[in-house]
Each structure stands twice: as C-alpha cells, then as structure tokens.
Amino acid sequence: MQIPDQWVGALVVGLIILVLGQLVLSCRAYYQYKDDVRNQIDGKIGNIATSLENLNAKIENCTIRIENIYARLESFENKYDRADKELWNRADQIERRLQDKNSQLKEELLTLQTTSDLLMKAGLAGSEDIYKKTKRG
C-alpha cells in the first residue's frame, strides 16, 4: 500500500504547523513565566525597600531619642555642677559669717571682760572706801 504524496505533504505541513504552534506556545509560556518571575522579584524588592525604609525611620527615631537622652544627661550634669558650685559658695559664705560672728563674739567677750574687770576694780575700790569709813566711824 502506497501513501499518496498529498497525504505526505499534508502530514509534513501538519507537523510543521504543530511544531510552529508548539514553538509559539513555548515562547509565550517562557515570556509569561519570565514576566511572572520579574513581577515576583519586583514585589520582593519593593517589600525589602519598604522594610528598609521602615528600619531607617526606626533607626532615625532611635537616634533622635538617644540625642535627646544625651541632651538631658548633659543638662542634668550642668545642673548638678551648678548646684555643687552653689552649695560650695553657700558653705563658704556660712563659714565667713561664722568667722565674722566668732570675731565679733571675741571682741564682745573682751569688752565684757574689760568692763567686768573695771567694775570689779571700781567695786573693790568703793568697798575699800566704805570699809575705811566704817572703821572710822
């Protein structure tokens, strides 16, 4: 049995069309897969970029908080230094006042001592006169 040439030609044309159709479908599937992969990668890159932006914002917030903490600490240290100086100044003032009062008390005691000595001498002198007068009398 012999196959007619037309059938062989039709079969060859059919096979060529089938191969071309398969080639077209394969190319279409390849490019669609390539686009899907590209879209997935772009989505992941976008997610990573968003995550990085969020992390950068958090890091910036932390940096600002740390700077605020350092500023507060420095302010506290300055206040502590001022308070320390003020306390020492007040202690020095109190010490000077005490020394002044002490000197004043010494002067007053010396004056009182001198006055007491003078009064005692005057009293003794007066009592001698009285004693002498009473002996005469």
PyMOL commands that set and color helices and strands:
alter all, ss='L'
color gray80, all
select helices_A, chain A and resi 5-136
alter helices_A, ss='H'
color red, helices_A
deselect
rebuild
show_as cartoon
